[in-house]
Amino acid sequence: MEIEDIQEVVAHFALCATHVLEGGFDGVELQFGHSSLARQFMSPLTNFRTDEYGGDLENRVRFGLQVIAAVREAVGRDFTLGVRLCADELIPGGLTLDDAKQIAQRLEATGHLDYFNLTLATFYNLYMVGGPMHLPLGYAVPLSAGIKQVATLPVFATGASTTLSWPSGCWPKGRLT
């Protein structure tokens, strides 16, 4: 993508959010998770750019930050805005939980978000997003708990949950919000 293409995509994120607002919805969630363009920018596995959108984490997060700023500007402060964030790509060379913690801190620091909704994996291992039956219930909760360690925003868990009785040790004591 050329810089002009990136700017066009950012503008269209904002335009789409405006359509959601005008449609009478209360909020929108930006897909920065498992199969998204934003995740591809953030990941060292897929981002080989050498310009201001590639290289170190600060540059790789730039696209996501621009999308969030443009959407918040388009919809205003009274509209719920969340991000579905990949907490771990579960593949060598991809985003790890430590990377996702740093990303979450940078996204939250904008002051534009209302919550995080965590996902995991990528198109290389998409079966992990919903969780195969052989995985225990709440298998992804520790990733959400890891993000909650660094985020003050509400954090939602994803993947194979049928009860609010989480497996022992998944939630740090007193951190259920």
C-alpha positions in Angstrom: 0.0 0.0 0.0 1.2 3.5 -0.8 0.8 6.2 1.8 -2.2 7.6 -0.1 -3.8 4.2 0.0 -3.3 4.0 3.8 -4.8 7.5 4.2 -7.8 6.4 2.1 -8.4 3.3 4.2 -8.2 5.4 7.4 -10.8 7.8 6.0 -13.1 4.9 5.0 -12.9 3.5 8.5 -14.2 6.8 9.8 -16.9 7.0 7.0 -18.1 3.5 7.9 -18.3 4.4 11.6 -20.4 7.5 10.6 -22.8 5.2 8.7 -23.1 3.0 11.9 -23.8 6.1 14.0 -26.4 7.4 11.4 -27.9 3.9 11.4 -28.9 4.3 15.0 -26.3 2.0 16.6 -24.7 2.8 20.0 -21.2 1.9 19.1 -18.7 0.2 16.9 -15.9 -2.3 17.4 -12.8 -1.9 15.2 -11.4 -5.2 14.0 -7.7 -5.2 14.9 -7.8 -8.9 15.6 -7.0 -12.2 13.9 -7.8 -11.5 10.3 -7.5 -7.7 10.0 -5.4 -5.3 8.1 -4.6 -3.4 11.3 -3.2 -6.6 12.8 -1.1 -7.1 9.7 0.4 -3.7 10.2 1.1 -4.4 13.9 2.7 -7.8 13.4 6.4 -8.3 12.7 5.3 -11.6 11.0 3.5 -9.7 8.2 4.8 -6.1 8.2 8.0 -5.8 6.2 7.6 -2.1 5.5 10.6 0.2 5.8 8.7 3.5 6.0 6.9 5.1 9.0 4.5 2.2 9.1 7.1 -0.5 9.5 10.0 -1.5 11.6 9.7 -0.9 15.4 6.4 -1.3 17.3 5.8 2.4 17.4 5.7 2.5 13.6 3.8 -0.7 13.2 1.0 0.7 15.6 0.7 3.9 13.6 -2.0 2.7 11.3 -4.2 1.5 14.1 -3.7 4.8 16.0 -4.7 6.8 12.9 -7.8 4.7 12.5 -8.9 5.1 16.1 -8.3 8.9 15.9 -10.2 9.3 12.7 -13.2 7.2 13.9 -13.4 9.0 17.2 -13.3 12.3 15.5 -16.1 11.2 13.1 -18.5 9.8 15.7 -17.8 12.0 18.7 -17.3 11.1 22.4 -20.8 9.9 23.1 -20.5 6.9 20.8 -19.0 3.6 22.2 -15.7 2.7 20.5 -13.9 -0.5 21.1 -11.1 -2.5 19.6 -11.0 -6.3 18.9 -7.3 -6.8 19.5 -5.1 -9.9 18.8 -3.5 -10.8 22.1 -1.2 -13.5 20.7 -0.8 -14.7 17.1 0.4 -18.1 18.4 3.0 -18.5 15.7 6.8 -18.0 15.7 7.7 -14.5 14.7 4.2 -13.1 15.3 2.7 -10.9 18.0 3.1 -12.2 21.5 1.2 -11.3 24.7 4.0 -9.0 25.6 3.6 -7.2 22.3 -0.1 -7.0 22.7 0.3 -5.5 26.2 2.4 -2.7 24.7 -0.1 -2.2 21.9 -3.0 -2.1 24.3 -1.2 0.6 26.4 -0.6 2.7 23.3 -4.1 2.4 22.1 -5.6 3.1 25.5 -3.3 6.2 25.9 -5.2 7.9 23.1 -8.2 8.3 25.4 -10.4 7.4 22.4 -11.4 3.9 23.4 -14.0 2.5 25.7 -13.0 -1.2 25.8 -10.9 -4.0 24.4 -12.2 -7.3 23.1 -9.4 -9.9 22.9 -8.9 -12.5 20.2 -6.0 -14.7 19.3 -4.3 -16.4 16.4 -4.2 -15.3 12.7 -5.0 -16.7 9.3 -2.2 -19.2 9.7 -4.1 -20.9 12.6 -7.6 -19.5 12.4 -9.0 -22.6 14.0 -7.7 -21.2 17.4 -10.0 -18.2 17.2 -13.1 -20.1 18.1 -11.3 -22.9 19.9 -11.4 -26.5 18.9 -13.4 -28.9 21.1 -10.2 -30.4 22.6 -9.2 -27.2 24.3 -10.5 -26.5 27.8 -13.2 -23.9 28.3 -11.8 -20.5 28.8 -8.5 -21.4 27.1 -8.0 -17.7 26.0 -8.9 -16.1 29.4 -5.3 -15.9 30.5 -4.5 -13.7 27.5 -7.3 -11.3 28.4 -6.1 -11.3 32.0 -2.6 -10.4 30.7 -4.0 -7.4 28.9 -6.1 -6.4 31.9 -2.8 -6.2 33.9 -1.8 -3.2 31.9 -5.2 -1.7 30.8 -7.7 0.3 32.8 -10.4 -0.1 30.2 -12.8 -3.0 30.3 -11.3 -6.1 28.7 -13.5 -8.9 27.2 -12.3 -12.5 26.8 -12.9 -14.6 23.8 -13.1 -18.3 22.8 -14.9 -21.4 24.1 -16.7 -20.1 27.2 -20.0 -21.4 28.3 -20.0 -20.4 32.0 -18.8 -17.6 34.2 -17.0 -20.2 36.3 -13.5 -19.7 34.9 -10.8 -22.3 35.3 -8.8 -21.9 38.5 -6.0 -19.3 38.2 -7.2 -17.6 35.0 -8.3 -14.4 36.7 -6.0 -12.6 39.0 -7.7 -12.1 42.3 -9.9 -9.0 42.3 -9.6 -8.4 38.6 -12.9 -9.5 37.2 -13.7 -6.1 35.6 
